Amino acid sequence: MTIIAFRLSTHRSTAALGLSLTVALLSGCAGGSSTGQDPAAIVTSTSAVTASSAPRTSKAGAPKSDDVGRKFDLGTIVKVVQDGGVPVMIFDRWTVRGVKDSILAANGVPMGIHSDARYENQNSRTTFRIPVVEGAIFNYSHCVAINQPAQQRSSTLEEFARLKSPEDVILLTLDPKGQVTKAQNDAPC
């Protein structure tokens, strides 16, 4: 008994099947003794499908966030880049005097009119990539006077990326994937 096995990709299976049948027919017609049973030829053709995928880049799926696990973050936008059509903040994290980072990450901090220097940048070299979800809310606040309420209005990511000191410190609200769903700037006087 003769067994012939092929492992081919699907696009070559049709050609291989035709070739296999031709070989089987020819081997069955080869000369031999007429006094016995001719050996049977068994042909097994195995098709293998090889899945090929694009290299693992963030463009194949949603951009990855460096802030997964946090509910809030505070800092300034260094720049905004596009990753697969999704805006991604390059974010410089800041600290709040007297508040542990773990508390800020879990609960946020109140943003309102103040005249003191509440926030500080202790490390300007480390930045974080944080994607922004479609429909994220940006609330801009501006202080007119310490004894008056802040002027507030709706804003955009592009405007927040252009904010200048001292209004450029931003509190981000993040979803479970670490993506920005809401942003509120600081309004110092």
C-alpha positions in Angstrom: 0.0 0.0 0.0 1.3 3.5 -0.9 0.3 6.6 1.1 1.1 10.0 -0.2 0.4 12.9 2.1 0.7 16.6 1.2 0.4 19.6 3.5 -0.3 22.6 1.3 -1.9 26.1 1.7 -5.4 26.5 0.5 -4.5 28.4 -2.6 -2.4 25.5 -3.8 -4.9 22.7 -2.8 -6.7 22.6 -6.1 -3.5 22.2 -8.1 -2.2 19.6 -5.6 -5.4 17.6 -5.7 -5.2 17.4 -9.5 -1.5 16.4 -9.4 -2.3 13.8 -6.6 -5.1 12.2 -8.7 -2.8 12.0 -11.7 -0.1 10.3 -9.7 -2.6 7.9 -8.3 -4.0 7.0 -11.7 -0.6 6.5 -13.2 0.7 4.4 -10.3 -2.4 2.2 -10.6 -1.8 1.7 -14.3 1.8 0.7 -14.0 2.8 -2.8 -15.2 2.6 -5.7 -12.9 1.6 -9.3 -12.6 -1.9 -10.2 -13.5 -1.9 -13.0 -11.1 -2.9 -11.2 -7.9 -4.6 -8.2 -6.7 -3.1 -4.9 -7.6 -2.1 -2.8 -4.6 -4.4 0.1 -4.0 -3.0 3.6 -4.0 -4.4 5.9 -1.2 -3.9 9.6 -1.7 -4.4 12.0 1.3 -4.3 15.7 0.5 -4.3 17.9 3.6 -5.0 21.6 3.2 -3.5 23.9 5.7 -4.8 27.5 6.2 -2.2 29.8 7.5 -3.6 32.9 9.0 -1.4 35.9 8.5 -2.1 39.1 10.4 -0.7 42.6 10.2 2.1 43.4 12.7 0.7 44.2 16.2 0.5 47.9 16.1 -2.0 50.1 17.8 -3.5 50.9 14.3 -4.9 47.4 14.2 -7.0 48.1 17.3 -7.6 50.8 19.8 -4.5 52.7 21.0 -3.2 51.5 24.3 -3.3 53.8 27.3 -0.6 54.2 29.9 -3.3 55.1 32.5 -5.2 51.9 32.7 -6.4 51.4 36.3 -6.7 55.1 37.2 -10.0 56.9 37.3 -8.4 60.4 37.3 -5.1 62.0 36.2 -3.8 65.5 36.6 -1.2 67.3 34.5 -0.6 69.1 31.2 -0.8 68.2 27.6 2.6 68.0 26.0 1.1 67.3 22.5 -1.7 65.4 20.8 -0.9 62.7 18.2 -3.1 60.6 16.0 -2.9 56.8 16.3 -5.1 54.9 13.9 -7.4 57.9 13.6 -7.8 58.2 17.4 -6.4 61.3 19.2 -3.9 60.4 21.9 -2.7 62.9 24.5 1.0 62.8 25.5 0.4 63.8 29.1 2.8 65.2 31.7 1.6 64.1 35.1 1.6 66.6 38.0 1.1 66.3 41.7 -1.1 68.1 44.2 0.5 69.3 47.3 -0.6 67.2 50.3 -2.5 64.6 48.2 -1.1 61.1 47.5 -1.1 60.1 43.9 -3.1 57.0 44.7 -5.9 59.2 46.2 -5.8 61.5 43.2 -5.9 58.5 40.8 -9.0 57.1 42.6 -10.9 60.2 43.6 -9.6 63.1 41.6 -9.3 66.6 43.2 -11.7 69.5 43.2 -11.1 72.1 40.5 -12.2 75.6 41.3 -11.1 79.2 41.8 -8.0 79.6 43.8 -5.0 81.9 44.2 -2.5 79.5 45.7 0.0 77.2 43.8 -1.7 73.8 44.4 0.0 71.8 41.7 3.6 71.1 40.8 5.4 69.2 38.1 8.0 67.0 39.8 9.1 65.1 36.7 8.8 66.6 33.2 10.7 63.8 31.5 8.1 61.0 32.0 5.0 61.3 29.9 2.0 59.1 29.4 0.0 58.1 26.3 -3.7 58.5 27.0 -6.3 58.0 24.1 -9.3 60.3 24.0 -12.7 58.7 23.4 -15.0 60.1 20.7 -17.4 62.5 22.3 -15.2 63.3 25.3 -16.3 66.4 27.2 -13.9 69.3 27.6 -14.9 72.0 30.1 -12.9 75.3 30.1 -12.9 77.5 33.2 -11.4 81.0 33.4 -11.0 83.1 36.6 -12.0 86.7 36.3 -11.6 87.6 40.0 -11.0 85.5 43.1 -14.4 86.6 44.6 -16.4 85.7 41.5 -17.4 82.4 40.0 -15.4 81.0 37.2 -16.5 81.7 33.6 -17.2 78.3 32.1 -17.8 77.0 28.6 -17.6 73.9 26.5 -14.3 73.5 24.7 -12.3 71.0 22.5 -9.2 68.9 22.7 -7.5 71.2 20.2 -8.1 74.2 22.4 -7.0 72.3 25.6 -3.7 71.4 23.8 -3.1 75.1 23.2 -3.8 76.3 26.8 -1.0 78.3 28.4 0.2 78.5 32.0 -1.4 78.9 34.5 -4.6 77.5 32.9 -3.0 74.5 31.3 -3.2 72.1 34.3 -6.0 69.7 33.6 -7.9 67.0 35.5 -8.8 64.1 33.3 -11.6 61.6 34.0 -10.8 58.2 32.6 -12.8 55.1 31.7 -11.7 51.5 32.7 -9.5 51.3 29.6 -7.6 54.4 30.7 -9.1 56.6 28.0 -10.1 60.3 28.5 -13.9 60.8 28.8 -13.8 64.2 30.4 -11.3 67.0 31.0 -11.5 70.1 33.2 -8.8 72.8 33.3 -7.6 74.6 36.4 -8.8 78.2 36.9 -6.2 80.0 39.1 -6.5 83.7 39.7 
